[in-house]
Amino acid sequence: MVFAGKPPNNLGVNNGKLASCPNSPNCVSSQSADATHKIAPLSFTSTPEQAITNLKKIIQSLPRTKIITESKDYLYIEFKSALLGFVDDVEFYLDRNANVIQVRSASRLGQSDLGVNRQRIETIRGKLK
């Protein structure tokens, strides 16, 4: 695991917000204001509790995932790349006020992620009902 890097120390929900993306383009966030990092939050038609349960099942079905933190309204997962073991830190926050799941997905190391973080969230969005 040469390219794992150190876990960031700014993760979690703070006043209803996930951490901002860094200036590098290897991060997406549903709470970001700029076009480079902005991605839509995940929507759902089930109850919020069922949505989080479904989300967790989807995540567990994906390869090289490890759930690090889990609470009623929050999931923090490490996704590892197949080839070199790069780690992406991915957070999901059930925003009950907006009735959506806010999301942040960021690479720990490097500049570009070749769109991997955005693609991962869109894949999860496509599976979440």
matplotlib code that plots the C-alpha trace (Angstrom):
import matplotlib.pyplot as plt

x = [0.0, 2.6, 0.2, -2.3, -1.3, -2.5, -6.3, -7.4, -8.2, -11.0, -13.7, -17.1, -20.1, -19.7, -22.8, -24.5, -21.6, -19.0, -15.4, -14.7, -12.8, -9.2, -8.2, -7.0, -9.5, -9.5, -12.5, -16.3, -18.8, -22.5, -22.0, -19.4, -20.3, -17.8, -18.4, -15.1, -16.0, -19.9, -21.9, -25.6, -26.5, -28.1, -31.8, -34.1, -37.8, -37.7, -37.5, -34.2, -33.4, -34.0, -31.9, -28.9, -29.4, -29.6, -26.5, -24.5, -25.5, -24.4, -21.1, -20.4, -21.1, -18.3, -14.7, -11.9, -14.1, -13.8, -16.4, -14.4, -17.1, -20.8, -23.6, -27.3, -26.9, -23.2, -20.9, -17.2, -15.6, -12.1, -12.1, -8.7, -7.6, -6.8, -3.4, -1.4, -3.5, -4.4, -7.0, -10.1, -12.0, -15.7, -18.4, -22.2, -24.3, -28.1, -29.3, -32.8, -33.7, -33.1, -34.2, -31.0, -27.7, -24.9, -21.7, -17.9, -15.4, -11.7, -8.4, -5.8, -2.8, -2.0, -3.7, -5.9, -8.0, -9.0, -12.7, -12.7, -14.4, -17.2, -17.7, -17.9, -20.6, -22.6, -22.3, -23.7, -26.4, -27.5, -27.8, -29.6, -33.4]
y = [0.0, 2.5, 5.3, 5.2, 8.5, 9.6, 9.9, 13.6, 15.1, 17.4, 14.7, 14.5, 16.8, 20.2, 22.4, 20.4, 20.6, 18.2, 19.5, 21.7, 20.3, 21.4, 23.4, 20.3, 18.8, 15.4, 16.0, 16.3, 17.6, 18.1, 21.1, 22.8, 26.1, 25.9, 23.9, 22.0, 20.3, 20.5, 17.3, 16.8, 15.2, 11.8, 11.8, 8.9, 8.1, 5.7, 6.7, 8.3, 5.2, 2.9, 5.2, 4.9, 1.1, 0.8, 3.1, 0.9, -2.2, -0.6, 0.5, -3.0, -4.5, -2.4, -3.7, -2.5, -0.6, -0.3, 1.4, 3.4, 5.3, 4.7, 6.4, 7.0, 9.8, 9.5, 7.0, 7.4, 4.9, 4.3, 3.2, 1.8, 1.7, -1.7, -1.0, 1.2, 1.3, 5.0, 5.8, 8.0, 9.2, 9.2, 10.6, 10.5, 12.6, 12.2, 15.8, 15.3, 19.0, 18.8, 15.2, 14.2, 12.5, 15.0, 13.5, 14.3, 12.1, 13.1, 11.5, 11.6, 12.1, 13.7, 16.3, 14.7, 11.6, 11.3, 11.8, 8.7, 10.4, 11.9, 8.6, 6.6, 8.9, 8.7, 4.9, 4.8, 7.3, 5.0, 2.1, 4.0, 3.9]
z = [0.0, -1.2, -2.2, 0.7, 2.3, 5.7, 6.4, 6.5, 9.8, 8.6, 7.8, 9.4, 9.5, 11.0, 11.3, 8.6, 6.2, 5.0, 4.5, 1.6, -1.4, -1.8, -4.8, -6.7, -9.2, -7.5, -5.3, -5.7, -3.2, -3.3, -1.0, -3.2, -4.9, -7.8, -11.1, -10.9, -7.6, -7.6, -7.9, -7.2, -3.8, -3.9, -3.8, -2.7, -2.6, 0.4, 4.0, 5.1, 7.1, 4.2, 2.0, 4.3, 4.5, 0.7, 0.3, 2.7, 0.7, -2.5, -1.0, 0.4, -3.1, -4.6, -4.7, -2.4, 0.1, 3.8, 6.0, 8.6, 10.4, 10.5, 12.4, 11.9, 9.4, 8.3, 6.5, 5.9, 3.5, 2.1, -1.6, -2.8, -6.4, -7.9, -9.3, -6.9, -3.8, -4.0, -1.3, -1.8, 1.2, 0.6, 2.9, 2.8, 5.1, 5.4, 5.3, 6.8, 6.3, 2.6, 2.3, 0.3, 1.0, 0.8, -0.6, -0.7, -2.5, -2.5, -3.4, -0.6, -2.9, -6.3, -8.4, -11.0, -10.4, -14.1, -13.0, -10.8, -7.8, -9.9, -11.8, -8.5, -7.1, -10.4, -10.3, -6.7, -7.7, -10.5, -8.1, -5.3, -5.7]

ax = plt.figure().add_subplot(projection="3d")
ax.plot(x, y, z, "-o")
ax.set_aspect("equal")
plt.show()
